[in-house]
């Protein structure tokens, strides 16, 4: 009960402060870590053996200030629940096939690539000026292929917020994830709603969903195929400052979804651009349940809405 009251106070303060504007950066200190640990789930929702997860936090493009907070949050909920051992890294060598085998799932934490190629691996590899661009691009494609194969063979993949741009011009990556990034309006408060309140992966939230301050993402490429099971969405008509000439006044845009790929599991979660969001214990529970999903601990409906 105290946790619920605490979060309600935080939510009211945040909404009053930041309706339609960016939230201030939060200092990542022991006090903030202690706050998240106090709000984190004390045990896993679904029965499971302890698994290993890589949270990969390299960015070459836009630097989301929440990156270190998100990595710390994932480590905290993994440790507090006892469900996961979480390893953090920014080394693209982790995507060598032999290294991916060490993990039950990979989390791409706001791994934004540069706008020119929208290829995170290329961005990093081209720092090596001793090799020609053909060789470097071939290696970048190899690392992407390793990730695709890893999921196909049973590995888990969770992509967070700006991580959708990791390989944003790759159709294969877009198909794997279920979308590519198109654009986002300004940060604003909006209602995140549940596609199916009875789905086990959204059991953390109240049936009416929750109010949230974030960048409402819009998508392109594979998103049009709707080859995923949606979990959360917002109503397009409620989103302010959409791209001129492309305003959506009807329908919905999805905020989180899941999909099966071969023997593996994939999940995309857009919330959040802000560390303040992690002070919502319901969202922490959602993250933990999602981590359990991508490592194969959860039996649930994955039927794509296109079907």
N, C-alpha and C positions, 0 to 999 in steps of 0.2 A: 504493500500500500504506500509506503514512504517513497519508493521508487517512482510510482505512478504520479504522486503529488509533485515530486521533484521535477519530473519531466513536463508536467502540465505548466508549471511555473516557467521553466526554460522556454517552452513553446510560445507562451503568451509574450514573454519578453522579446523573443526573436522576431515574432510576427510584427510587433509594434515597432521594432527597430528597423526591420528590413523589408517591409512590404514593397516589392518591386525594385530592390537594389541589392548590391552585393553585401554579404556579411563580412565582418572584420576577420582578419586572420587570427587564429588561436595559437598561443604559445604551446609548443609540444614539450611539456615539462612533467615532472613526477605527479603534480597535482591533477593534471588532465588525465594521465594514465590511470591514476587511482580512481578517478571519477568513472572512467569507462569500465574498469575492472569491477567496481561496485554495481554497475548496471548490467554487466555481461551475464548471459545464461550460465547457471551453475552446473548444468549437465547437458549432454546431447539429447535432442528430441527423439532420435531414432537409434535403436540398438546398433552398435558397431564396434569394430576393433580400431585401435588408434592408427591413423593414416598420416602420411607425409605429404606436405603441400609446399610448393614453391610459390612465393609471392614475388613477382618480378616487377620492379618499380623504376626501370629506366625510361626516361623521356628524352627525346631529341627535339621535339617541337614545343608546344605550349606547356609551360610548367605550372601544373595545378598545385597550389600551395598545400593542398590536403594530402598529397602523396605520402609523406612520412606518417601522418596521422592515420591514414588508411592502413598502411602496413602494420603500424603498431596495434591498431584495433583488431586486425585479423590475428595477429600473434596473441593478443589478450584473450579473444574468444576461443581460440584454439586451445590455449593453456588452461583457462578457467573451466571450460567444459570437459577437458581431458580427452577430447576427441581427435586432436591433431597436434603434430609437431610441425611448426611452420618455420621455413627457412627463407630469409629475404636475400635478394640479389639484384644487381644491375648489370651482370656480366652475360653477354649474349652467348657465351660458351655453354651456358646452361641448356641451350637449344640444340646442342649436338645430341644425336640420337642416344648415345651411351649415357649421357647425363640426364636426359628426360626420364630414363628408366628408373631413376632413383625416387621419382615422385608419383603419387597417386593422382595428383591434380596440379595444374598450374593456374595461378591467378595473375592476370595482366592488370596491374594497378595504374590506371591513368597513363598508359604507355603511349603517349601522343607522339606521332611522327611529324616530320617537317612537311609543310604544304607542297614543296616542289615535287617530290616523288611519293609521299605518303607511304613510306616503306621504312620502318624502324630499323631493320637489320642493315639495309643499305646506308642509312644515315650514319650508323655507328661504324660500319666497315670502311666507309670512304675516308675516315680519318687516317687510315693507313695509306700514305701517299707513295709508298714504295711499290704498290701493285696497281695494275691497270684496271680501268672501270669494268671491263668485260669480266675479268676474274672476280672482282668484288661483287658484281651483280649476280653472277652464278652462285657465289657463296650465300648471298642473301636469299636467293631462291631456294637453295638447299636447306637453310635454316627454317624457312617458312614451311617447306615440304616436310621437314622433320616434325614440326608441330602438328600439321594436318594428319600425318601418319600416326603420330602418338595418340591422337584422339580416336582415330579410326580403329586402332587396335585395343582401345579400352581405357585410355587416359581421360582425365577430366579437365575441362577448361572453363574457368569463370573469368569474365571480362567486365571490368568496372569503369563506369562513366566514360572518360576520354579514351580509354583503352580500345574503344570501337574504331579509332583512327589508326591503330597500329599498322595495319596493311590496308589502308582505306581504298586504294586503287586496285587491289587484288580481288578478282571475282571469286577465286577459291576461298579466300579468307572470309569474304562477305557471305558466301553460301554457308560456310562452317558456322559463323556466328549468327547469321540470320539477318544481317543488315550492314550497311556502311553509313558513316556519318554524313549528313547533309549540312545542317546548320542549327544554331540555337538562338532564340531571342534573348533579351536581357534576363538576368536572374529575377525571379518573382515568386510570390507565394501562390501555390495552386494545390488543388485537391488531388491526391493520388488515390485511385479507386481500384478495387479488387475485381478482376475479371470473373473469378469464380470463388466466392467466399468459402466454399467447401473444399477447395483444393488444399492438400496437406502442407504445401510450401508457403501458403499465406496465412496459416493458422495463427501467426503471431499478431496479426492486425485485427482491429475491430472491423465489423462488417462494412461500415461506411468508409473505410480507408483512413487516410490521415492527411493533414495539411502539411505542406512541405515547401521549403524555400530552396530553389535550385535553378539551374539552366534547363528549361524544357527542351530536350533534344528532339529533332526531326531527322528522319533517315531516308536513305535511297538504296539503289541497287537491289540486292537480294531481299531487302525488306518488302518489296512489292509482291514477292512470292508468298509471304506469310507462312513460311515453312517452319513454324515454331508454335509452341503452346504458350499463349500469353498469360501472365500472372498479374501485372499491374498496368494501369493506363491513366491518361488524363483526357478530358474532353477538350477537343481542339478549340471549341468556341470560347473556352475560359482562358485561353492563353493570349496575353497581350504582346504587342510589338512584333508580330510575325513579319516575315519577309514580304515586302510590298509586291503586290501582284500575285502572290502565292498564298494568301491568307486562307486558312482552313476554318470554315465556320460550322462545319458538321463533322460527325464521326469522332474517332478517338485515335490517339497515338500511344503506343505501348512503352512502358517504362521499364519493365523487366519481363523476361521470358526464358523458357527452357527448350531444348531440343536434343534428341538422340542423334548421334552420328556414328554409324558402324556400331562398335561395341562401347563407344565412349559417350559421355554426357557433356552438354554445353549449357552454360547459363550466362545471360547478360543482365547486369543490374546498373541502371543509370544513376540512382541516388548513391553517392552524393558529391557535389562540388565543395561542400563545406563540412568541416569537422564538427560543427554544431549538430549536424544531423545524427551523428553517432551517439549523442546524448539521449536518443530515443531508444529505450530498451527493446521496443518492438522491432526496430530496424536491425539491431544487433542480433536478435533472434532469427530474423529473416536471413541475414548473412550466414549465420551458423547453419541453419537448415539448408541453405543453398550450397554451402560447402559440403554438407553431407550428401546432397543430391549428386553433385558432380563426381564424387568418389564412389558412387554406386550404392550408398546406404539406404536410398529411398525408393520405394516402389510407388509410382504415381502415374496419373494420366499425362502422357506426353504427346497426345494426338495433335498434329499441326492444325491450325484453324483453316488452312487451305483445303483440308479434307472434310 
